[in-house]
Amino acid sequence: MDRRSFLRTSALGGTAAAASTLAAPAYAQGKRKLTMVTAWGRGLAGVFDAAQHTADTINAMSDGSLEIEIKAAGELVGAFEVFDAVTSGQADMYHAADYYFVSQHPGFAFFTSIPMGMTAQELHNWYYHGNGRKYHDSLGEIFGLKSFLAGNTGAQAGGWFRKEINGPEDFNGLKFRMPGLGGKALGYLGASVQNLPGSEVYQALASGAIDGTEWIGPWADEKAGFQEITKFFYTAGFHEPGAGLSLATNLDVFNSLSPAHQKMIEAASAFTNSWSLAQFLMNNGSALERLKAGGVKVLEFPDSVWDAFGEGTRQVYEEFMGDELFKEIYDDYTASMKASSGWLTVGEGAYRTQRDRVMG
């Protein structure tokens, strides 16, 4: 029995088995209606926009023959319950960051972001012209999902803190919100890592339940209002250098759709992937200037902290290398990242440095 067959018939197999009890799909006069649950509170800048854009694009492309009804976090299920809702058939598809589901399989992190991992462009290269999409499908088959990248935040910020971070020791005992494998790496620095849905982060920071948080970047963070609570903002982070968002449809539901409707979901996801990245990058620069003007202290982590991030990251990867599928994806991912980075660094990187120097 191969590994994936084993997973289907073991503890994880309960999820796949539940998917076989799907409710009958909704039809009305030849039209199909699917429910999309999301990990995002309604109106969360950028991330809920990506879910809405995907749904709206599918609806428009189908000319009404396929309708996507979107549910924000808490309207049908909680933010972190969307995976189970779709695999069990309670909902038809979800829009989320797949690293929320590393407890299902750590390989899901690769399709959001891993610490010290790919930028947005490197992720797109691997996904569309390497083996990334193949591995997304491989994970999906285990859990009864058909998944596509459907958004990207670009490089995420290091986050918001109540005090300056001068060395790795400042993370010891710090209550900090960070999901995914980046959060696990931060735990190796002694942080008390919290995993909170986006819609709960502001209140947790304001109440003192957490000492700091990462969210996305200047624009989305400004919209969330973190600058009202603390003024220490770190720009570059190690944890999400190009975070992807995913649309995942229950595999039985996806296979029951017409080829045209399947292609619409795929095409709408790819469109949103590009559209979403541009939205974040278009808005971040001006938002950063507003934050500075409002008294936010914009900082960078010192080298000693980056060194500690790197050590924590290596420990996380060592923890999961015993999982054959994780290691297989990791090896392919890192090979693709090195191949992409080689040209991007000497080509675009060198050009941008000279452009900014010459043109001011």
Backbone torsions as a table, in degrees:
resi	resn	phi	psi	omega
1	MET	NA	127.2	179.8
2	ASP	-79.4	170.5	-172.4
3	ARG	-59.9	-42.4	-176.3
4	ARG	-70.4	-36.0	175.5
5	SER	-63.6	-41.6	178.2
6	PHE	-59.1	-43.8	-179.1
7	LEU	-62.8	-36.5	-179.1
8	ARG	-66.5	-26.6	-174.5
9	THR	-109.6	8.0	179.9
10	SER	-112.6	-148.4	-176.9
11	ALA	-57.8	-41.5	179.5
12	LEU	-71.8	-21.4	-178.0
13	GLY	-64.2	-20.6	177.2
14	GLY	-59.6	-35.4	178.0
15	THR	-65.0	-46.5	-178.7
16	ALA	-65.4	-38.5	-179.8
17	ALA	-64.1	-39.0	179.5
18	ALA	-62.3	-30.7	-178.2
19	ALA	-65.9	-20.8	-178.8
20	SER	-77.1	-7.2	-179.7
21	THR	-103.5	31.6	-176.8
22	LEU	-58.2	143.5	170.9
23	ALA	-67.0	153.8	179.7
24	ALA	-61.1	133.8	179.6
25	PRO	-58.8	151.4	-178.2
26	ALA	-83.7	119.9	176.8
27	TYR	-122.4	147.6	174.2
28	ALA	-153.4	110.7	177.9
29	GLN	51.4	48.3	177.1
30	GLY	80.1	2.5	-179.8
31	LYS	-101.6	154.1	-178.9
32	ARG	-119.6	136.5	179.8
33	LYS	-124.9	126.3	178.9
34	LEU	-119.0	144.2	178.7
35	THR	-99.4	124.1	175.0
36	MET	-104.2	120.3	171.5
37	VAL	-98.0	150.1	-176.1
38	THR	-129.2	157.3	175.2
39	ALA	-85.4	6.0	-170.5
40	TRP	-112.7	137.5	168.8
41	GLY	-64.4	146.1	-178.6
42	ARG	-60.3	124.7	178.8
43	GLY	93.7	-3.4	176.6
44	LEU	-60.5	121.1	-170.7
45	ALA	-58.7	130.2	173.6
46	GLY	86.5	-57.0	-174.6
47	VAL	-76.0	-46.4	174.3
48	PHE	-67.6	-33.4	175.7
49	ASP	-57.0	-40.9	-179.0
50	ALA	-65.6	-41.5	177.0
51	ALA	-62.8	-45.5	-179.3
52	GLN	-64.7	-40.6	180.0
53	HIS	-63.2	-40.4	178.3
54	THR	-63.3	-47.4	-179.9
55	ALA	-62.3	-45.6	-178.6
56	ASP	-63.7	-37.8	-179.2
57	THR	-67.4	-43.2	177.0
58	ILE	-61.7	-44.8	-179.7
59	ASN	-59.7	-43.0	-178.8
60	ALA	-69.5	-41.8	-178.5
61	MET	-65.1	-34.1	-176.5
62	SER	-81.7	-9.9	-177.9
63	ASP	54.7	38.1	175.1
64	GLY	91.0	-7.1	-178.8
65	SER	-80.1	-18.9	174.3
66	LEU	-133.6	116.0	-177.5
67	GLU	-111.5	128.6	175.8
68	ILE	-104.1	119.4	176.3
69	GLU	-99.6	120.9	-173.2
70	ILE	-97.9	137.1	177.8
71	LYS	-123.0	122.8	176.7
72	ALA	-73.1	166.0	178.4
73	ALA	-55.4	131.0	178.9
74	GLY	91.7	-13.5	-178.6
75	GLU	-82.2	-29.8	173.3
76	LEU	-126.3	-49.2	175.3
77	VAL	-138.6	165.7	179.2
78	GLY	-70.6	166.0	-175.2
79	ALA	-56.4	-42.4	-176.4
80	PHE	-92.0	7.1	179.9
81	GLU	-102.3	1.2	-173.3
82	VAL	-68.0	-33.8	179.5
83	PHE	-60.6	-52.5	-179.6
84	ASP	-64.0	-35.2	179.7
85	ALA	-62.0	-38.5	-177.8
86	VAL	-80.7	-41.8	179.7
87	THR	-66.9	-27.7	179.7
88	SER	-87.6	-13.5	-179.3
89	GLY	93.0	5.6	176.3
90	GLN	-67.8	-31.5	174.6
91	ALA	-134.4	165.0	-174.3
92	ASP	-92.8	-31.5	-177.9
93	MET	-154.7	157.6	173.8
94	TYR	-128.6	155.8	168.7
95	HIS	-122.3	124.1	-173.5
96	ALA	-164.9	-179.4	168.0
97	ALA	-96.5	118.8	-172.2
98	ASP	-64.7	-17.7	178.3
99	TYR	-71.3	-8.8	171.7
100	TYR	-64.3	-16.4	-171.1
101	PHE	-114.3	27.7	178.8
102	VAL	-66.4	-18.2	175.1
103	SER	-69.7	-23.7	173.3
104	GLN	-75.6	-47.0	172.8
105	HIS	-162.5	131.4	-177.6
106	PRO	-63.6	-19.3	178.9
107	GLY	-63.7	-20.0	178.7
108	PHE	-62.5	-23.9	-178.6
109	ALA	-60.4	-32.9	-176.4
110	PHE	-61.8	-21.3	-175.0
111	PHE	-98.8	2.7	161.9
112	THR	-110.8	-79.6	176.5
113	SER	-168.1	151.5	172.4
114	ILE	-120.4	152.3	-178.9
115	PRO	-60.8	140.2	-177.4
116	MET	58.2	31.9	-175.4
117	GLY	-102.0	-147.2	-170.2
118	MET	-79.0	145.8	164.9
119	THR	-73.2	172.6	-180.0
120	ALA	-58.9	-44.4	-178.8
121	GLN	-65.6	-40.8	178.8
122	GLU	-64.4	-38.6	177.7
123	LEU	-63.8	-44.2	178.7
124	HIS	-62.6	-40.0	178.6
125	ASN	-58.9	-48.4	-178.2
126	TRP	-66.1	-40.1	-174.5
127	TYR	-70.4	-46.0	-172.7
128	TYR	-93.4	-24.4	-177.2
129	HIS	-127.3	5.6	172.1
130	GLY	-120.7	-142.5	-175.8
131	ASN	-104.2	9.0	-175.7
132	GLY	-58.6	-48.1	-178.4
133	ARG	-64.9	-36.3	177.9
134	LYS	-59.5	-42.6	-179.6
135	TYR	-72.2	-32.8	174.1
136	HIS	-60.2	-42.5	176.8
137	ASP	-64.3	-40.0	-178.9
138	SER	-61.7	-44.7	176.3
139	LEU	-64.4	-41.7	-179.3
140	GLY	-59.9	-39.6	-179.3
141	GLU	-62.0	-34.6	179.5
142	ILE	-62.2	-38.5	-172.1
143	PHE	-107.2	4.5	179.4
144	GLY	75.7	42.8	-178.8
145	LEU	-129.4	152.1	167.3
146	LYS	-120.4	115.1	-168.9
147	SER	-117.6	150.8	175.1
148	PHE	-140.6	147.1	167.6
149	LEU	-66.5	135.7	-176.4
150	ALA	-147.3	53.2	177.8
151	GLY	144.6	155.7	175.3
152	ASN	-156.5	134.6	-177.6
153	THR	-87.8	-8.9	-168.8
154	GLY	72.3	-168.7	-177.7
155	ALA	-64.2	129.6	-179.6
156	GLN	-93.8	155.7	-176.8
157	ALA	-78.4	159.6	177.5
158	GLY	-67.9	-26.4	172.0
159	GLY	118.7	-173.9	-174.0
160	TRP	-112.1	134.6	-176.2
161	PHE	-134.0	153.7	177.4
162	ARG	-80.1	-16.1	178.2
163	LYS	-146.7	165.0	179.0
164	GLU	-69.9	149.2	177.8
165	ILE	-103.2	110.5	-176.2
166	ASN	-102.1	-17.2	179.9
167	GLY	-166.6	168.4	-178.3
168	PRO	-56.4	-30.4	-177.9
169	GLU	-62.5	-20.8	-179.4
170	ASP	-71.1	-12.9	177.1
171	PHE	-86.8	-13.8	-177.0
172	ASN	-65.0	116.6	-179.3
173	GLY	81.2	-1.6	-178.4
174	LEU	-71.2	128.1	177.1
175	LYS	-85.8	108.4	-170.5
176	PHE	-132.2	135.3	178.7
177	ARG	-87.1	117.3	175.4
178	MET	-159.5	113.1	178.4
179	PRO	-79.8	179.4	169.9
180	GLY	71.2	-166.0	-177.9
181	LEU	-71.2	-24.1	173.4
182	GLY	-60.8	-40.9	177.2
183	GLY	-63.2	-39.8	177.5
184	LYS	-63.8	-40.0	177.9
185	ALA	-63.0	-40.5	178.8
186	LEU	-64.6	-30.8	176.5
187	GLY	-62.0	-31.4	177.5
188	TYR	-69.4	-16.2	174.9
189	LEU	-88.3	-0.1	178.4
190	GLY	98.4	2.8	-179.9
191	ALA	-72.6	149.5	170.7
192	SER	-92.3	98.3	-168.5
193	VAL	-86.0	131.9	178.7
194	GLN	-113.0	144.2	176.5
195	ASN	-119.9	101.8	-175.6
196	LEU	-119.1	143.1	171.6
197	PRO	-60.3	151.5	-176.7
198	GLY	-55.4	-37.0	-176.7
199	SER	-71.4	-10.7	-178.9
200	GLU	-104.6	-4.0	-170.2
201	VAL	-71.4	-43.5	-177.4
202	TYR	-57.1	-48.5	-176.8
203	GLN	-65.3	-38.0	179.5
204	ALA	-64.3	-40.7	178.7
205	LEU	-69.9	-42.1	-178.4
206	ALA	-65.3	-35.7	-176.5
207	SER	-82.3	-13.3	-176.0
208	GLY	88.6	4.7	176.4
209	ALA	-62.7	-27.9	172.4
210	ILE	-128.5	153.5	-179.8
211	ASP	-91.9	-16.3	-179.0
212	GLY	-170.1	168.9	-178.0
213	THR	-155.9	147.9	160.0
214	GLU	-101.3	151.0	171.1
215	TRP	-131.3	-84.5	179.2
216	ILE	-135.6	-71.8	-176.3
217	GLY	-172.6	-173.3	-169.9
218	PRO	-52.6	-47.4	-174.6
219	TRP	-68.4	-54.1	-178.9
220	ALA	-65.6	-35.7	179.8
221	ASP	-68.8	-39.4	175.5
222	GLU	-61.3	-44.2	178.6
223	LYS	-61.3	-36.3	179.3
224	ALA	-72.2	-23.0	174.4
225	GLY	90.6	19.5	-177.2
226	PHE	-63.5	-26.2	179.6
227	GLN	-67.1	-13.5	175.6
228	GLU	-76.4	-16.6	-173.5
229	ILE	-105.9	-43.3	-178.7
230	THR	-142.6	157.1	-176.2
231	LYS	-112.9	6.2	-179.5
232	PHE	-100.2	110.6	-174.3
233	PHE	-125.6	122.0	178.7
234	TYR	-100.4	131.7	-172.5
235	THR	-76.8	-85.2	-174.6
236	ALA	-69.1	133.2	174.7
237	GLY	-115.6	159.2	-178.9
238	PHE	-90.1	-15.8	-162.8
239	HIS	-88.2	-31.7	-175.4
240	GLU	-143.9	79.6	-178.7
241	PRO	-75.9	-6.1	177.6
242	GLY	-175.3	76.0	-165.8
243	ALA	-80.7	120.6	177.2
244	GLY	-85.0	151.8	172.2
245	LEU	-114.4	151.6	-173.9
246	SER	-125.9	146.0	166.8
247	LEU	-110.0	123.4	-179.8
248	ALA	-125.5	127.9	178.3
249	THR	-108.5	140.7	173.1
250	ASN	-51.8	129.3	-171.2
251	LEU	-62.7	-39.4	177.9
252	ASP	-64.1	-39.8	177.4
253	VAL	-65.1	-45.9	-179.7
254	PHE	-59.7	-44.1	-179.1
255	ASN	-68.5	-20.3	178.5
256	SER	-82.7	-10.9	179.6
257	LEU	-78.8	158.4	174.7
258	SER	-68.5	155.4	176.3
259	PRO	-55.0	-35.1	179.3
260	ALA	-65.1	-44.6	179.6
261	HIS	-67.4	-37.0	175.5
262	GLN	-60.1	-43.8	-179.0
263	LYS	-67.7	-32.8	176.9
264	MET	-63.8	-41.3	178.0
265	ILE	-63.8	-44.4	178.8
266	GLU	-62.4	-47.0	-177.1
267	ALA	-68.0	-40.7	179.2
268	ALA	-64.4	-37.8	178.1
269	SER	-64.1	-45.7	179.9
270	ALA	-64.4	-39.8	177.4
271	PHE	-61.6	-46.4	179.5
272	THR	-64.0	-34.0	179.3
273	ASN	-57.9	-44.3	178.0
274	SER	-74.0	-45.4	-177.6
275	TRP	-60.4	-43.5	-177.2
276	SER	-65.5	-46.1	179.0
277	LEU	-59.0	-44.2	179.0
278	ALA	-63.1	-36.8	179.2
279	GLN	-61.7	-47.4	179.7
280	PHE	-64.4	-47.8	-175.4
281	LEU	-68.3	-31.4	178.4
282	MET	-67.3	-33.5	-172.6
283	ASN	-96.1	-19.3	-171.8
284	ASN	-66.6	-40.8	-175.7
285	GLY	-62.0	-49.2	-179.5
286	SER	-67.5	-34.8	178.1
287	ALA	-65.5	-39.0	178.4
288	LEU	-61.1	-40.8	178.7
289	GLU	-65.1	-37.9	177.6
290	ARG	-66.2	-40.0	178.0
291	LEU	-62.1	-43.7	177.3
292	LYS	-60.4	-45.2	-179.4
293	ALA	-63.6	-26.5	179.2
294	GLY	-86.6	6.7	175.1
295	GLY	97.7	6.0	177.8
296	VAL	-71.9	134.3	178.0
297	LYS	-90.4	110.3	-176.4
298	VAL	-90.9	122.9	-169.5
299	LEU	-130.3	165.2	171.1
300	GLU	-124.6	145.7	177.8
301	PHE	-67.9	141.5	175.8
302	PRO	-70.0	164.5	-176.7
303	ASP	-59.2	-35.1	-179.4
304	SER	-62.1	-34.5	177.7
305	VAL	-72.0	-41.9	177.0
306	TRP	-60.6	-39.5	177.3
307	ASP	-61.3	-40.6	178.7
308	ALA	-68.1	-38.8	174.6
309	PHE	-57.1	-44.1	-179.3
310	GLY	-62.8	-42.3	179.8
311	GLU	-66.0	-43.1	177.2
312	GLY	-61.2	-39.2	178.6
313	THR	-62.8	-44.8	179.1
314	ARG	-61.3	-38.1	178.9
315	GLN	-65.6	-37.5	178.0
316	VAL	-63.8	-46.0	-178.5
317	TYR	-64.7	-38.3	176.5
318	GLU	-60.6	-34.4	-178.8
319	GLU	-62.9	-32.0	-173.3
320	PHE	-105.7	-3.0	-175.3
321	MET	-66.7	-15.2	175.7
322	GLY	-71.8	-15.8	176.1
323	ASP	-84.6	117.2	-172.4
324	GLU	-60.1	-42.9	-177.6
325	LEU	-69.3	-41.1	176.9
326	PHE	-58.2	-47.9	-178.5
327	LYS	-62.8	-39.7	179.1
328	GLU	-61.7	-46.1	179.3
329	ILE	-66.1	-44.6	-178.7
330	TYR	-57.7	-46.2	-178.5
331	ASP	-62.5	-42.6	179.8
332	ASP	-69.2	-41.4	179.8
333	TYR	-60.4	-49.2	-176.5
334	THR	-68.8	-34.0	176.3
335	ALA	-64.1	-42.5	178.3
336	SER	-66.3	-40.3	-179.9
337	MET	-61.2	-43.3	179.2
338	LYS	-65.0	-40.2	-180.0
339	ALA	-64.7	-43.2	179.1
340	SER	-68.7	-43.9	-175.6
341	SER	-63.0	-33.6	-178.4
342	GLY	-54.3	-46.2	-180.0
343	TRP	-81.9	-40.5	-177.7
344	LEU	-59.5	-35.4	-178.8
345	THR	-69.4	-47.9	-176.1
346	VAL	-84.0	-20.4	179.6
347	GLY	-92.8	-83.0	-177.2
348	GLU	-64.8	-40.8	-178.3
349	GLY	-60.8	-47.6	179.3
350	ALA	-65.8	-38.7	178.5
351	TYR	-61.4	-46.6	-176.8
352	ARG	-64.6	-38.5	177.4
353	THR	-60.5	-46.5	-179.2
354	GLN	-70.8	-38.0	178.0
355	ARG	-59.1	-47.3	-177.9
356	ASP	-68.0	-33.2	178.6
357	ARG	-70.6	-43.7	-174.7
358	VAL	-78.2	-42.9	-173.5
359	MET	-92.0	-15.3	177.5
360	GLY	79.1	NA	NA
